[in-house]
Structures are given as structure tokens and as C-alpha cells.
């Protein structure tokens, strides 16, 4: 990579030195993370008994893998991986259905994206660029399909809305199809838990939130000391009820899901609500519960306990600059526009990306068509 070199002209040596130090400090403070791809990890072997041609490399800072089976049927499946955290190394996932794809004659392509964190905009751009790269390396496919899970499901939904003429079908799996409403759910859990526990909530939470506030909240919601979430008092049961309704409503295995995400997985949901979950780089408050009506059951009439909760819970309003309804700014919004056939799949026990994401997507898609959404099942 070539770097441009410049000289300071027209300033005294001292002034130039001071200016250079100031600019260097400013650049260092604003420098993006130094993401990298370990190219030695990109090569991959064919599956046993399944002959294929394979490509790998780096494009635009993103690693990629492409596989074209012998007897290619002309179709391409582009895989979009999920959230990777904040690590600096960029890695490529093979599609979880790789063997099925190759066995049935489908080519596939997968990108590491050129950034980690919850950067759906970059993931969508890199995924689309990989689709274009395939045309140059292999040839133009007969059909192009998108498949993505979790954050990759969000990327899938955004990509087909941004480039509707490129793809022929899509399948988001456990996707963040409600965009910002996922992070609203994380905030809901934390703010409701604190209100029911009688703890004054702060947002963003203080640095000691997980070590001081959360233990106090759990102690106020459990039936016996040290047993949250496995035994709950009346207030704890109310938190569980609110969480069920806010995450998709009554459904199978929710009891087990609540125990897993709040017990076996540690303070998982508490950790996600500290400052907006996995959101990074969004200006201002990105979550909103200003108009949420919290309930313990499906009866729309509020009980005295429900009324008391709604009056006591801390309310947040999303800053206008945090949300851009169109395009790829901040966290891209999924409008529900379906320019191509879309099939979605979702587990019902996931509270990291809850089933409510499917319901929101169905409602938005139906609203664009001027109809009521069918119940998500």
C-alpha cells in the first residue's frame, strides 16, 4: 500500500512541530480500530468426496471464501455471518449448510466483513461487494440467494432492500429484523427489573452496574438468597412475565429460555442493557421506551400493579440523530420491503435475538402491503 508523504511549508520549525503533534494526537484519538485478516487462515480444503474449485483472498479489507462445486448448477448462495464482538481479527465462516450446498450443486461465498462490532452497514456493503467479486472470478450466476443468521439476518434484510435487483431470494435466520427494537428490548429488561426491585435506574448505567446494581436487583426479585432466576418472588415473576410478552408473547420453552439467559448464561441480559447492548458508533441515546406499555398478561386492561410499574419505570427517548429511517447510516432500518421472495426462520427460546423480531418484520411487511400481519408461528 502506498502512503502519501507531505511537508509543512511556510511555518517556522517550532510552529510546524507543534501543529504536527496536535494533528497526530487528534488523528490517534479518532483512529478506527486496526482490523486485520490472517490470510494464512483463509485457504480451505474440499469436503471429503465432494470435488470443488475454491477461491480465497482479501477484498477491501475483508477476507472471503468462495466454493464452486464440480457440476455447478449455476446458482450462488451468499452467507452473512452473525455478531463477532469487538475483536480486531476478521474471520470467515463457512455456511452451516456448506455440505448440503455443495452436494446439491450450489456455489457459495462468505465474507469476514471489513469490520467487527455491530456494523450492519459495513456488513451489507462487504456482502454485496463479494457478490460482485464472484461475477469476476467465476461468472455471473443464474440466481443469487442471501442467507444470514442473527446480525447476518439483519444484513440480509438490509441488503435486499438496498440492492433489490441483485438477488433472487433471501432467508434471514434468527435475524435482527426489528433493528433498533432489539436494543429497546435489552433496555426494557434492565429498566423493568430495576423498577420492580425498587432500585433507582440510571442510563447509561454506572461502571459498577454489574457488580453492585445487578446483585441488588436480583436479591430483590428472588425467593431465596442466591437463587435468581431459578426461584422468583412475586416481583421476579412479574419481570419474567414482562420479558415473555416483550420478546414475542406466550410460547413453548419460554420458561427454559428465561432460566438459560439469566442463569446458565450468567448476567447476559443485564449486561446487554448497560448502554444499548452491542451498539457502537451511534450518536446519542439509541434506545427508546417512551411509549411502551408494560404488562404482565395479554389482557390490554391495566391492573393496579401494571399501572404502578408503568409509572415507576425510567423512560428513555431516542435521540433523532441516532436513527436514520433510510439508507445505511448508524443501524440500518429494515422497512419490511420485500422485493424478492423471503423465507424467515427463528427459534422461540432465543432471548439474545428474540422471536419478536419475526413479528415486527411481519407487521412492517404487511403494513407496506396495506394489510394486517398474520400471526407469526
N, C-alpha and C positions, 0 to 999 in steps of 0.2 A: 504494500500500500504506500503510495506517495503522499508525503505531507508537505504542505506549503510552508515556506520559510519567509519571514519578513524582517524588516529592520525598522527601528524607531528613528525617524528623521525630524529635524527641526526642533529638538528639545535638548536641553542640557543633559549631561550624563546622569546627574543625580535625579532630575525630574523623570527621565526615562526609566531609571531603575525603580523609582517609587511607583510610577504608573504601571510598570510591568508586574511588580509584586502585587499591587491591588487587583489587576486584571487576573493574575494567576490564582489569587485567593478566591475571587468571585467564580472563576471557572471551576475550581476544585469543589466549591460549595454546591454548584449546580450540576456537576458531572453526573451523567447517568451511570447506573450500575455497569460494571465491566463484565458483561455476559460473555461466555465463550463456549465453543463446541470442541470436545475432544474428538478429533477426526479419526483417531485410532479405534474408536468405538462404533463408527458408522458401518464398516463392512459387515455383511451378514451372509450366512450360508443358506442354500436352498433347503427346503424341508425334505426329510427323507422320502425318496420315491416320487418327488414332485419337481420335475425339471422346470427351471425358470431362468430368465435373464434378470439380473439385479443391478441397480444403479444406486449410488450414494454420493453425497458431497455436501457442500455448504453453498447456500444462495442467500444473499442479502443478510448475512449473519445468522441464518437459520440452517441447522442440519436437516438433511432429508434422506429418506429411503424410498425407493421405487422397486416394485417387483412385477414382472410381466411373465405369466406362465406360458409354457410351451402350448401352442394351440389356443392362444389368447382369443377370447370371444369378442373383443373389440370394446368392452365396457371397462370403465375405470371407477374405483371406489376410493375416495379421498378421506382419510381418517384424521379427526381432530381430537387430540388428547385433552385430558382434564387439567385441573389446577395443580401446579407443581411447587407451590410455596415461593419463597423468596431467594432460593439458592441461585448461584451465579452460573453453574454449569447447565447447558441446554442439552437435553437428551431426546432421542426419538423413540416413540413407542411403536411397535408393530400393531396392526389392528388385532383386537382379541379374536376376531374370526378369520385370521390370516389363512389358516389351513383350509377352511371352507371356501374362501375366495379363490385360492389357487387351484384347489381341486375342481372347482366349477368354472374355471377359465377366466376369472376376473383379475385384471391388473389392480394394484393398489399403490397408493402413495401416502406418505406421512411426513409431517414437518415437526421439528422441535419448537417452532416459532423462534423469533429472534429475541424474545424477552420472556422472563418468567413473571411471577406475580399474577394478579387478576387483571390481565391486559387483553380483553376480548378484541379490541380494535386491532391490535397488532397481530393477534392470532388469526383474525379473519383475513387481514391483508396477506400474511405469510401463506395461509392455506390457499388463497386464491392464486397467489404467485406460483405456488407449487403446481397447481392445476395447469397453469400456462406453461411452466417448465416442462411438464410431461409432454405437451404437444411437440416441443422441440427435440426432446430426447428420444421419444418413442413414436409419436404420431398422434393425430387427432382422434380421440376416442369416438366410438359410435354414441355412447351415452356416458354421462358423468354423474356420479352419485356422491353425496356427502353423508358421512357417518361420524357422529361425535358424541362423547359422553361427558356429563357433568358440565364443567366450564366449556368443554368441547361441544356440548349440545347447544350452549348459548352461542358459541362461534358459528355453529352450523346454521342456526336460525337467522343470525345476523347476515351471514354470507349470502344466503339465498335471497335475502331482501335487498342487499346492496348490489349483487350481480345476478339478477333474476334470469338472464338469458344464457348463462353459462352452464347451469346444472339442470338435470332431468328428474331428479328425485332426491329426497333427504330423509334421514332418520336420526333425530336427536334422542339420545338415551339418557334418562335421568338428567335432563338438561335444565339449566338455569333459564327457563323460558319466561319467567316473570321479571327478569333483570333486577331492578332495584328492590323489588318486593321481597327478594330473598334476604337482603340485608335488613329490610324492615322487620322481617320475621326474627332474625337474630336479636335485634334491638327489643322487639316485643317480649321475647322470653326473659331477657335480663331485667327490663323495666317492670314487668308484671311481677317477677319473682321478688324484686326489692319492695314493691308496693305491698304485696301480700305478706311479706316478712316484717313490714313496718320499718324498713330501712330507707333513709333519705337517699334518693338516687342522684347521681351526677353523670353528665355526659359531655364530653368523653369521660370515661371512668378514670379515677386517680391511679397512679402507678401501683398502689398497694391493693388494687381491686381484688385480684385473685387470692391474695394472701390474707386479707383482712375482711373485706366486704362479703365475699362469697362464702367463707366459712360461717359468718354471722347469719347470712340469708339461709343457708342450708340448715343451720341449727334451729332456726325459727320455723322451718317447714317440715321437719322430720318428726316422726312419732317417738323414736327412741334415739338417744345420743349416738351420733356417728353412723346412722343408717340411711341417710338420704342417698338415693331416691327409693330405696327398697322398702322403707316404711315411711308413710306420709301422714301428717295430721290433716285437719280439715283444710287449712290454708294450702298445704302442699298438694292435696287432691285438687284444689281449685287451680293451682298452677298447671298441673297435668291436664286438666280439662281445657283450659285456655290454649295450651300448646297443641292439643289434639285438633281443636277447631281451627286454629290459625295455620296449621300445617296441612290441612286437607279434609278435616272432618272425621267422623267416626269411620273406622276401617279395621280390617283384620291386622293383627300383630302390633297394634299401636302400643299396647302395654309393654311388650318386649322391647320395642323401639325406644320408649321413654327410659327404660332401665339401662339399655345399652349406651345411649348417647349422653346420659347424665351420670352413669355409674361405672360401667365397664370401661367406657372411653374416657373416664375422668371428668373434669370440668369442661368438657368440649364446648357445649353451647354457651356456658358462661364466658369462655374465652373469646368466642366469636362476637360477642356483643360489646366488647370493651370500647371499640371505636369505629364500628361499622363492619365488623367481620374482616374479610380478606381484601377489602377495598384499599387501593393505593392510588395516589396521584389525583384524587378528586377534591376539588376546592370546596371548602365549607362543609356544612353538615349534609351528609348524603342520605340519611335515613329519615323516615317520616312516620309518625303515628298520630298526627294531629286530629284526624277524623276517624280513627279506629274505635269501634265499639267492642269492647272485650266482653265475652260471655262464657258461662260455664256449661251451657247446654244449647240445643238448637232452637229453643223457643225464643222468638225475637223480643218478647216482652222482658224487660229487665227486672230481675229480682232486687231486693234491697242490697244483697251482698254484691251483685254485679254493678249496681249503681255506685256503691261505695268504692269499688275498685276503679271504675272509670273516672271518678272524681279525684282519686289519690295518685294515679299513675302519672309519672313525669311525661309531659308531651313535648315532642320534637317536631320541628317543621323543616323540610328540606330546603336548603339554600337554592335559589334559582340557578346560580352558576354551576351547581353540581349536576344538573340534569339538562341534557340536550335531547329533545324528542326525536331528532332526525340525525342521520349520519353516524360517524364513528367516534364522536367526541366522548370523553370520560368513559362511562359504562354504556355501551350502545344499547338503545332501547329496542326491544322486539315488538314490532307493531301488530303482529298477527297476520301480516300479508303472506299469502301462500301462493306464490307464482307458479309452483310446481307441486306435484303430489308429495305429501309429507306424512310419514308414519312415525308416531312417537311411542316410546316405551318408558315405563317408570316403575321403580319399586315403591311399595307403600310404607316400608319401615324406615326409609332414609330421612333423618332429620337434619342432615347437612345440606341436602338439596331436596326439600320435602315435596310430597305429592301435589301440594297446592300449586306448584309451578305448572303442572299439566292443566289444572283447572283455569288458571289465569290465561294460559296460551289459548285454550279452547274458547274462553269468553272473548278474548281480543279478536280471534279469527272469526267468530260468529258475528261480532259487532261490525266488522268490516263488510260482512255479507248481509247485514241488516236482519239477522235472525237471532234467536236465543240459543245459547250453547247447550248442547246435550250434556247430561251429567257424565263426568269423567269416571270411568270404571276401571 
